[in-house]
Amino acid sequence: MTKTTIIDETIEIVNTPTPKIIITPTSSSKEEKALNGKIVFTCQVDKTIGHDQICIINADGSGKKQLTNNLNSENYYPSLYGKGSKVIFSSSMNGGYELFSVDTDGKNLKQLTSNHGEFYSSDVSPDGKYILATRHQNGKNYISLLRIDGSFIGDLNSYYDCKEPVWSPDGSEILFAANTESKGIQFYTMDKDGNNVRKISNLSYLTGRSDWGPNGQMASFSGEYKKQNRELFLFDEKGAVDYLTNGGDNLAPSFSPDGSWIAFTSYRDNFGDPDGCEIYLMRLSDGYVKRVTDNDYCDYQPRWGD
């Protein structure tokens, strides 16, 4: 495994154009296309801190199921893989945060990692052979590569506050967030071996959660948690940015398998309520929004899959 050397020698600075604001329509009268696949997400289950579990729902809002049921552990960052048959996620059920897998029917729970620090925000490669994850050890973050069985291969980088890696649609590149300049988080891409790092954003108040869609588009959000002003935007490797929302406090977008929709978290119907986040869908062609979950606790961190 070839590792990137000094990040300052590999970064290409790209000036981001002024973002274009797109006002999200609120009408629900527009005809919906068929919504396929499943959405896995973190569900609070109740309003007790630390009771976060993993849930799954069909993209049309039917068939909701809770996949984990251990209130003594916290479970986060789920994503689908194996053609929609499995979920990978981070859990504290056996101590520190490790990666686990479970079938989408809730069976075959399995611990994948151990003895390499704590793991978060994992993503399985398009060919199903490898896992990317944020690894935290001794106060430092790494973007790490593992085999699909959880065996550790190595670190691709260790830049300050690097996190939230996702694969490109063809598996040749990796999108991640980092604070390399100590001026705030920005987005970077690199080759799958950790080389050829490029800076592709120049925005304020980024936190890192993003996705890379099948049509080459990327999606993320910017804003401040305390100000409840987070907005979704699309971007690409050339730095072009289009904002998708304007109000409602929105975060954590994830593309549908065909790239025509995104799932995301929003407080728009419960603005100001700390337990008010729900999962929504947006059709990218016209901004039509559909609500998927409806609880008195938070549903968040959606990831859409087959």
PyMOL commands that set and color helices and strands:
alter all, ss='L'
color gray80, all
select helices_A, chain A and resi 7-9
alter helices_A, ss='H'
color red, helices_A
select strands_A, chain A and resi 20-21+38-43+53-58+65-66+75-81+86-91+98-103+110-111+118-124+130-137+140-147+152-157+163-167+173-178+186-191+198-199+211-212+218-222+231-235+241-243+250-255+261-266+278-283+289-291+299-305
alter strands_A, ss='S'
color yellow, strands_A
deselect
rebuild
show_as cartoon
